[in-house]
Amino acid sequence: MIREKLAIDGGKPVRTEPLPLEFPGIHQMDEEESAAVLGVLKHRSLYRYYGIELQHEVEKFEAEFAQFLGVQHAVAVGSGTSALNVALTALRVGPGQEVVIPAYLWVSVAAAVVNQGAIPVIADIDESFCIDPADLEKRITPKTTGVIVVHMSGAPAANVLELLKVARAHELFVVEDCAQCAGGSVDGRKVGSFGDMGTFSFQMNKNLTSGEGGCVVANDLRLYRRAVAIQDVGFGRDEAGRMSFSDPELCLWGKGCRLDELRASILRVQLRKLPRTIGNMNRSKYRIRRALEKYPEVQLRKIADPTGDTGCFLISTYPAPDVAERVNAALRAEGIVTSPQGLSNIVMTRWGAHLYYNIVSLVDHTSVDGHGFPWNLAENAGLARDYHRGVCPVADSLFERSILIAIPSCLTEKDEDDIIHAFDKVLSTVLPMRSLIAVS
Ligand SMILES: Cc1ncc(COP(=O)(O)O)c(C=O)c1O
């Protein structure tokens, strides 16, 4: 192979046009979403429970989403964060409990546990970038009540069945946070259908989006009915959509995070397009992944079932942090970047509140009420609560040796060619140089 001079060393970059922004669902949006919203506006019925000419968009979305996932019940909510809050409340999480969460996550997962008055315990990840079942087992104490499995960066937790096995053996609840992996599956079974409850986000970066939005899913009717009351005002509803106090089991406290009809109408269209959205990303990602397989020094994320990977991110891992930094800087110089407001290509240590030790409020035990809640509650005395870098050595090492590249759902063949070309150019220069330095 003729080695080309790298752009970072003064050579010609592979491309100068920024790559498309991420935002999987947005790229598939067209007149269909506009027509759906206008339909709701035309009927002046924006609220899910009653209206002038109620179109039942939220209810229809919930039924369609549940069917798509293969679960019994779904209740749509205002965000992925509220979905987590609703699920943990439905599961009765509270003070004196430990809930295991992964080292690679989003801040909302930790926040949901802390806001309930419980204590999050961080478990390490493995090469799948999701919880390592062996480490989960180690973090369980008599105070542990559940685990939140987070399907990160578009791909389902490769070990989801093993994680379930560990959780079941210890009688823990399992919440699957599917915010970053809607439509993902393992051997044909969709994420969100494995655990006791599944949560989703439909914020703008997600596989299907209405700008903001979320959903809680469950197979258990009792849990679902609790979630329905909690996302609302805390009570059931009668046939006319009015508050009902007739069921004593559903006289709870509400979180007021209902989804509205406008956003549900968009989500119904986005759901129909989801197979295309994730099909595009999966195709692009695996074309690039296959091109990287010829480099033995490059470790690719462990994926249980490539056909069930939604494909929105590609993660590649290098033998040492300096190699990852050099590869990343060189790829960026080759034009493997997007517009400044987006994210396309970073070393994972720069991935903000996705890494446990970057969540300042967690590391510093910031209290919810300014008086130490939940950290200083008597019920939480003696529970583990260290969140500094070093608590999860495998994650710490993976983060500093890995590069995350967003795979938009509208990449052209030319975009993919450029990414592959840039990788070839960079890796064929950086990797041999490294082995030369190592033997010299
Ligand atoms: C894994 C994960 N969980 C929860 C959320 C929260 O979703 P939202 O932004 O809709 O509140 C996100 C959002 O990025 C996420 O990535």
PDBQT file of the ligand as one rigid body, heavy atoms in Angstrom, charges set to zero:
ROOT
HETATM    1  C1  LIG A 501     -29.055   6.354  28.219  1.00  0.00    +0.000 C 
HETATM    2  C2  LIG A 501     -29.962   7.538  28.392  1.00  0.00    +0.000 A 
HETATM    3  N1  LIG A 501     -30.887   7.509  29.351  1.00  0.00    +0.000 NA
HETATM    4  C3  LIG A 501     -31.742   8.530  29.540  1.00  0.00    +0.000 A 
HETATM    5  C4  LIG A 501     -31.688   9.652  28.756  1.00  0.00    +0.000 A 
HETATM    6  C5  LIG A 501     -32.588  10.805  29.070  1.00  0.00    +0.000 C 
HETATM    7  O1  LIG A 501     -33.441  11.099  28.031  1.00  0.00    +0.000 OA
HETATM    8  P1  LIG A 501     -34.079  12.579  27.908  1.00  0.00    +0.000 P 
HETATM    9  O2  LIG A 501     -33.026  13.480  27.379  1.00  0.00    +0.000 OA
HETATM   10  O3  LIG A 501     -35.204  12.366  26.946  1.00  0.00    +0.000 OA
HETATM   11  O4  LIG A 501     -34.547  12.971  29.242  1.00  0.00    +0.000 OA
HETATM   12  C6  LIG A 501     -30.750   9.725  27.725  1.00  0.00    +0.000 A 
HETATM   13  C7  LIG A 501     -30.665  10.914  26.860  1.00  0.00    +0.000 C 
HETATM   14  O5  LIG A 501     -29.708  11.158  26.176  1.00  0.00    +0.000 OA
HETATM   15  C8  LIG A 501     -29.848   8.644  27.532  1.00  0.00    +0.000 A 
HETATM   16  O6  LIG A 501     -28.917   8.660  26.596  1.00  0.00    +0.000 OA
ENDROOT
TORSDOF 0
